[in-house]
Amino acid sequence: MNQQELIADVIEEVMKQIGPATPGPTVGGNAAPAVPSTPAAVTAYAPQYGSSGASPGGRPGIFNDVEQAVAAAERSQQQLAAATLEVRDGICKLLKKIVVEKKQEWGTFEMNETRIGRLDHKILKLELLAGIPGVEFLCSAAHSGDGGIAIDVHAGESGFKTNSDVAVATFVSA
């Protein structure tokens, strides 16, 4: 299996588990590609590769030239940006599930391609992906205790003007 076949395999696996998308919101005043609006709709989430659902190359994710790939990536990024945190969480969970299911095959592929390291380490590295946070750091949280209260708010939700993705407000009571 070469790299192009591996990418096509990943995309096919994701596409098998999801269906057609539903109309979505606007991004920057322009209609964004369709995205689901509820966690249950994650299973109906699918990037739009034209009316056929496939890339110009005939298979999702495989393109005849760089310009087509860049255009598809831009559309996909707009979809992801317009999606709710619940939808993004569902996407992260789906991708983690696929990685864990394919860990043996993909670890073997990586080992054969790089010829560096150990196969059991390649597989373990893929297993560890399941524990990497997805959207957890983008959700608001409040913490209180003997020292006071702290509220962690994603900057996009708070309206705070910061250089960071997270704004933190802390209140200490005596």
Buried (B, 14 or more C-beta within 10 A) or exposed (E): EEEEEBBBBBBEBBBEBBBEBBEBEEBEEEEBBBBBBEBEBBEBBBBBBEEEBBBBBEBBBBBEEEEBBEEBEEBBBBBBEBBBBBBBBBBBBBBBEBBEEBBEBBBBBBBEEEEEEEEEEBBEBBEEEEEEEBBEEBEEEEEEEEEEEBBBBBBEEBEBEEEEEBBEEEEEEE
